[in-house]
């Protein structure tokens, strides 16, 4: 199968978005390290590696299906976040944004009548959400914690 030009370009955009996400989570890991929250930092580094793996998965899919992979510019990411809870809220919003991006790409695959890419993207979106910060945020809401120790402990349990 040969990917359409539109889908190939969209997958390239997704590769860049996943690489940017990887950098974002590394930046958050640095923030947690500065705060002395080593467990949170380690968890964010795991998220960073997951996002990089996602980029590889998209690249491999594109190559296997005749896409032209072009790695474009990866813009800088924010630094200097707020409280630990705010960092996690930002991570959750970003995960939701990524899933929205994948859903739009899935719509493109439907429009291009590319069932295989549609299935790949649907599975990809499920994978994205299953590794999200949502469960951590829910635990934090349940305990109402804002303290550094509690948040760090919650992430240690992940």
Secondary structure, DSSP 8 states (H G I E B T S, - for coil): ----HHHHHHHHHHHHHHHHHHHHHHHHHHHHHHTT-HHHHHHHHHHHHHHHHHHHHHHHHHHHTT----------------SHHHHHHHHHHHHHHHHHHHHHHHHHHHHTT-HHHHHHHHHHHHHHHHTSSHHHHHHHHHHT--SHHHHHHHHHT-
